[in-house]
Amino acid sequence: DNMLNKFEFGGAGKKGIYFDEENRRHLIRLRSLYGEAAGNMADIGKKEEAQKLIEKCEAGISPENIPYGMVSRFNSHNQFSLVYLEGCYKAGKKDLAEKVRLAVRKDLEDQQRYYNSLKENYPDYYSGLERPEVQINDRMLVVLAAIEQKYAPQTQATVPKEGPSTIINTINEA
């Protein structure tokens, strides 16, 4: 009742507002709390209330102002977004969950490419990031894959199966 009826977001739902790091941190935490509450409501069979919580959060925090996936200290932004993602899945908000999932996956993979590039091209810069940022990012990708496996198995890569025919390899010895 407090989250759904009494709490008000203020101006975070209006598009085009800039929030500095400190305010983004507070807003992403609120988004996470709404996701966690929605997931808990869905777990006890109150899916309609769960959906209302997610809808209120979406109206209160514009993803244009506070993206679902974003670089932050210790990757906390994406950590909180994973909680929200699971809440969206549990509440049955699959279209929204897909938007959140894609944004978080893109951001985590972009960060991974950046770290790999540093490691390869600028090892001196990379050495300071190896712990904890790189490790956190790697673990977050594992957590995201587990969420995808549980709630959206269709997003998982499939390994082609061998067909019934024989494969003939020929070597040109010319």
matplotlib code that plots the C-alpha trace (Angstrom):
import matplotlib.pyplot as plt

x = [0.0, 2.8, 4.6, 1.5, -0.7, 1.3, 4.7, 5.2, 8.1, 8.2, 9.7, 11.7, 9.0, 9.3, 11.5, 14.5, 15.7, 19.3, 20.2, 23.7, 25.4, 24.1, 20.5, 20.7, 21.9, 18.8, 16.4, 17.9, 17.6, 13.9, 13.4, 15.0, 12.8, 9.7, 11.0, 11.7, 8.3, 6.6, 8.5, 7.5, 3.8, 3.9, 5.5, 2.5, 0.0, -0.8, 0.3, -2.2, -0.6, 2.8, 1.9, 0.6, 3.8, 5.9, 3.5, 3.8, 7.6, 7.7, 5.5, 7.6, 11.1, 11.6, 14.1, 15.2, 16.4, 17.5, 18.5, 18.0, 21.7, 24.4, 28.0, 28.4, 30.7, 30.9, 28.3, 25.6, 23.3, 23.2, 23.0, 19.8, 18.5, 18.8, 16.5, 14.0, 14.3, 13.4, 10.5, 9.2, 9.4, 7.6, 4.9, 4.3, 5.6, 7.5, 7.7, 9.2, 11.4, 12.8, 13.6, 15.4, 17.2, 18.5, 19.7, 21.5, 23.0, 24.2, 25.8, 27.5, 28.8, 30.0, 31.9, 33.4, 34.6, 36.1, 37.9, 39.2, 40.4, 42.3, 43.8, 45.0, 46.1, 46.8, 47.7, 48.9, 45.5, 43.8, 45.7, 43.9, 40.5, 41.1, 39.8, 37.0, 35.3, 36.2, 35.2, 31.9, 31.1, 31.9, 29.8, 26.9, 26.9, 26.7, 23.7, 22.0, 22.5, 20.9, 17.9, 17.5, 17.7, 15.0, 12.6, 13.4, 15.1, 14.3, 17.1, 19.7, 22.1, 21.4, 24.0, 23.3, 22.7, 24.3, 22.0, 21.5, 23.7, 27.4, 29.9, 32.7, 35.9, 38.2, 41.7, 43.2, 46.7, 47.7]
y = [0.0, 2.4, 1.8, 1.6, 4.3, 6.6, 7.0, 9.6, 9.8, 13.5, 14.5, 11.4, 10.3, 13.4, 12.9, 15.0, 15.5, 15.0, 13.2, 13.2, 10.1, 10.5, 11.0, 8.1, 5.9, 6.7, 6.3, 3.0, 1.7, 2.7, 0.9, -2.2, -2.0, -1.9, -4.9, -6.8, -6.0, -6.9, -10.2, -10.9, -10.1, -12.4, -15.2, -15.2, -15.2, -11.5, -11.0, -8.1, -6.1, -7.0, -5.6, -2.4, -1.9, -2.3, 0.0, 2.7, 2.4, 2.8, 5.9, 7.3, 6.7, 7.3, 4.9, 7.9, 9.6, 6.5, 3.8, 0.1, -0.6, 1.8, 1.9, 2.7, 2.2, -1.5, -2.0, -1.3, 0.2, -3.1, -5.1, -3.2, -3.6, -7.4, -7.3, -5.2, -7.6, -10.6, -8.6, -7.8, -11.5, -12.7, -10.0, -11.2, -8.0, -9.9, -7.0, -4.7, -7.5, -8.0, -4.2, -4.4, -7.6, -6.3, -3.0, -4.7, -7.4, -4.7, -2.6, -5.6, -6.9, -3.4, -3.2, -6.6, -5.5, -2.4, -4.3, -6.8, -4.0, -2.4, -5.7, -6.3, -2.7, -1.0, -3.6, -0.9, 0.7, -2.7, -3.9, -1.5, -2.7, -6.4, -6.4, -5.7, -4.1, -6.9, -9.6, -8.0, -7.5, -11.2, -12.4, -10.1, -11.7, -15.1, -14.0, -12.5, -15.8, -17.6, -15.2, -15.7, -19.5, -19.4, -16.9, -16.6, -19.8, -18.8, -16.3, -18.9, -19.9, -23.3, -25.7, -27.2, -31.0, -33.4, -34.7, -38.3, -38.1, -38.9, -36.1, -36.8, -34.8, -34.9, -33.7, -32.3, -33.7, -31.9]
z = [0.0, 0.9, -2.4, -4.6, -3.1, -0.8, -2.4, -5.1, -7.4, -8.2, -11.5, -12.3, -14.8, -16.9, -19.9, -20.5, -16.9, -16.1, -12.8, -11.5, -10.2, -6.7, -7.7, -10.3, -7.5, -5.4, -8.3, -9.5, -6.0, -5.9, -9.2, -7.7, -4.6, -6.8, -8.8, -5.6, -4.2, -7.5, -7.5, -3.9, -4.7, -7.7, -5.6, -3.2, -6.1, -6.2, -9.8, -10.5, -7.6, -8.9, -12.3, -10.8, -8.9, -12.1, -14.0, -11.2, -11.3, -15.1, -14.9, -12.1, -13.4, -17.1, -18.8, -20.9, -17.7, -15.9, -18.4, -17.4, -18.2, -17.3, -16.2, -12.5, -9.6, -8.8, -11.5, -8.9, -11.6, -13.4, -10.2, -9.3, -12.8, -12.5, -9.5, -11.5, -14.4, -12.4, -10.9, -14.4, -15.4, -12.2, -12.7, -16.2, -17.8, -20.5, -23.1, -20.5, -19.2, -22.7, -22.9, -19.5, -20.4, -23.7, -22.2, -19.3, -21.6, -24.0, -21.2, -19.6, -22.9, -23.9, -20.6, -21.2, -24.6, -23.1, -20.4, -23.0, -25.2, -22.3, -21.3, -24.9, -25.8, -22.5, -19.9, -17.5, -17.3, -17.1, -14.1, -11.8, -13.0, -12.9, -9.4, -8.7, -11.8, -14.3, -11.9, -11.0, -14.7, -15.4, -12.5, -13.6, -17.0, -15.3, -13.2, -16.3, -18.1, -15.2, -15.2, -18.9, -18.6, -16.0, -17.4, -21.1, -22.3, -25.9, -25.6, -25.1, -27.9, -29.3, -30.3, -33.7, -33.5, -35.9, -38.6, -39.6, -42.6, -42.7, -43.0, -45.5, -45.2, -48.2, -48.2, -51.3, -51.4, -54.6]

ax = plt.figure().add_subplot(projection="3d")
ax.plot(x, y, z, "-o")
ax.set_aspect("equal")
plt.show()
